[in-house]
């Protein structure tokens, strides 16, 4: 695999917002539900340089201020070096994702899944997932437009391995979604 393919298969866990202090630390906007696990001293995160090269960086320090991680990386010891990381995505290999309880999914597992009705009619593909927890909903792109479907166990049967979600929603669920109406 090329570095780009490896990079595309990795999971985004944070984006460097800006430098912090004069010792080479950075403030990160966390993109993970597990910030304490992801951002701890000794953790390995991957970044892609402007040249396209992907390389591992090891955390030497990690603390939280107002809910945001402030991180120090091995080899980054000055404000100038830290400023060069601004805007950088921090990723981890998909094999390092935290296990989730049954019925809970990572957004990247759902995006791209085919959505069908219980009768087998195609609805579209999941383009994104809005919200979190019980308030999550699938944003499905179809030939008829965008369809919003609550990600509830009573409505969606998810088969991550098959990349398929079967919708058995209440009557009218699809019809209330704009252009889906006949």
Helices and strands as residue ranges (DSSP letters): H 3-9, E 11-20, E 25-30, H 35-38, E 44-48, E 54-65, E 68-73, H 79-83, E 89-92, G 94-96, H 107-110, E 114-117, E 122-130, G 133-135, E 137-142, E 145-150, E 156-159, E 164-167, G 178-180
